[in-house]
Amino acid sequence: MATFNFAAGPAALPGPVLKTIQGEILDWRETGQSVLEMPFTGEAFACILGETEADLRQLLDIPENYCVLFMQGGAYGHSALVPLNLFKHRSRADYVETGHWSKRAIGEARRYGTVSIAASGADCDFTRIPPRETWRLDPEAAYCHITTNETGEGLQFHWLPDIGDVPLVADMTSDFLSRPLDVSRFGLIYLSAQKNVGTSGLTLVIARQDLLDGALPETPAVFDYARQAKNNSKVNTPPTFPVYVAGLVLKWIKQQGGLKEMEHRNRRKSQDLYAAIDGSGFYRCQVAVEDRSWMNVCFNLPSPSLEDAFLAAAEARGLLNLKGHSAIGGIRASLYNAIPQEAVEALIAFMDGFAQEPAGG
Ligand SMILES: *Cc1c(COP(=O)(O)O)cnc(C)c1O
């Protein structure tokens, strides 16, 4: 039976990437060594890291004055490391609260300084992104933090806020590389790789170099961004295998036609699924139409017991990992770059059938 994996993360990888990993796992490019057993200081890994960074810079057209760091810790870890690295001169920052992951980032930042909630979607139960004109920004803040895609609630920024001279910092874990991006609009971007860039263990940080002029003294050496930048992400052992996987994913994106093509595909997949939900009279998506995520399509059935039946019937048909975030519930179909249009079509066909005959599923 063909299966389609709609997991939120770690998420599906492109089939050709998995095949390449399988083919190269015992011997990488005839070096006589597996990627799993390469010294991180050696020539072979230098080649992998160099190609990966070069491909990322090319895909996103990353300006010269930005560094790219290949780190560990996860996006949740880096939601604490960002204030540790940016609070040296001013220990206060603005945060836009849009859902689960921005709330977690706020909780971490509060350990290290003063967090001001510039705007919040709490009063509408995180069903829309607070419009820019409602934000109350501190012109003296060290930075302003947003979460470009809320993976749990399924809402996404489809615009970039203009915030003047204060650096914009973004957790971009669940929509990075899903479409073209103007990196120069940001002071710093961080993300875990396991949603749309590869597998778990790798956290990417892209930062404007002038912002990295000294972390708080309590910052661990391996999590000091300036130090990692100076040492080419090799202050300690970088996550070598996940870097390799990310490199293969970047090459796959390039072969597919780059970020414009990803945008085209992702827009279409999500539009088709939202149209099926809205037209069903059975499924419901609470998120405001203009803020709906292209990456994580979240919806409900008329009751939690129907949702359980839906998940069981979907799994029996090979439609896997559709359960919503544990803190939020409902159904969530994650449609990252690796999810083909045919997966969405199979899901829609199943949903149409289930809506006709929910008990028989
Ligand atoms: C998954 C996710 C995280 C957490 O990533 P970890 O690698 O588990 O730390 C943080 N932010 C967003 C937006 C996410 O989707």
The ligand as a MOL file (V3000), in Angstrom:
LIG
                    3D

  0  0  0     0  0            999 V3000
M  V30 BEGIN CTAB
M  V30 COUNTS 15 15 0 0 0
M  V30 BEGIN ATOM
M  V30 1 C 9.0330 22.1940 15.9790 0
M  V30 2 C 9.1640 23.6380 16.3120 0
M  V30 3 C 10.0200 24.0870 17.3280 0
M  V30 4 C 10.7910 23.1430 18.2200 0
M  V30 5 O 11.8030 22.4990 17.5780 0
M  V30 6 P 12.7960 21.5670 18.4460 0
M  V30 7 O 13.7500 21.0780 17.4350 0
M  V30 8 O 11.9470 20.4810 19.0650 0
M  V30 9 O 13.4060 22.4420 19.4930 0
M  V30 10 C 10.1190 25.4540 17.5450 0
M  V30 11 N 9.4310 26.3280 16.7960 0
M  V30 12 C 8.6120 25.9390 15.8020 0
M  V30 13 C 7.9020 26.9700 14.9940 0
M  V30 14 C 8.4480 24.5830 15.5390 0
M  V30 15 O 7.6300 24.1990 14.5530 0
M  V30 END ATOM
M  V30 BEGIN BOND
M  V30 1 1 1 2
M  V30 2 1 2 3
M  V30 3 2 2 14
M  V30 4 1 3 4
M  V30 5 2 3 10
M  V30 6 1 4 5
M  V30 7 1 5 6
M  V30 8 2 6 7
M  V30 9 1 6 8
M  V30 10 1 6 9
M  V30 11 1 10 11
M  V30 12 2 11 12
M  V30 13 1 12 13
M  V30 14 1 12 14
M  V30 15 1 14 15
M  V30 END BOND
M  V30 END CTAB
M  END
